[in-house]
Amino acid sequence: MIRRAGWAWALLPGAAWSQCAMCFRNAAALEASRQQALNLGIVVLLVPPFLVLAGILYLAWKRSPADRHQAETLTCPAGGNPHQNPG
C-alpha cells in the first residue's frame, strides 16, 4: 500500500511539486509571529477532516457485526437470567 501511495505521489504534475517549494520559501521568509499564525491555520484546517474520520470510524464500530452479536447475547427474554438457557 505504501508503494502505491509513493507511485501516486510521483505521478503528480509538476505544478503540484512547485507549490510545495513556493509555500516553503514563503513560510521561511515570514517573521516569527506570522509563522506561528500559519502553523495555527494549518492545524485548524486539519481538525475537521479528523473529526469526520473519527465520526465515520465510530459509526462503523457501532454498527459492526461483533457489536450486534454481543448485544444479542446480553438481552434476556422476559427479564430472566442471562446465564440461563431459555426453555
Secondary structure, DSSP 8 states (H G I E B T S, - for coil): -HHHHHHHHHTS-HHHHHHHHHHHHHHHHS-HHHHHHHHHHHHHHHHHHHHHHHHHHHHHHHT-HHHHHHHHHH--GGG--TTS---
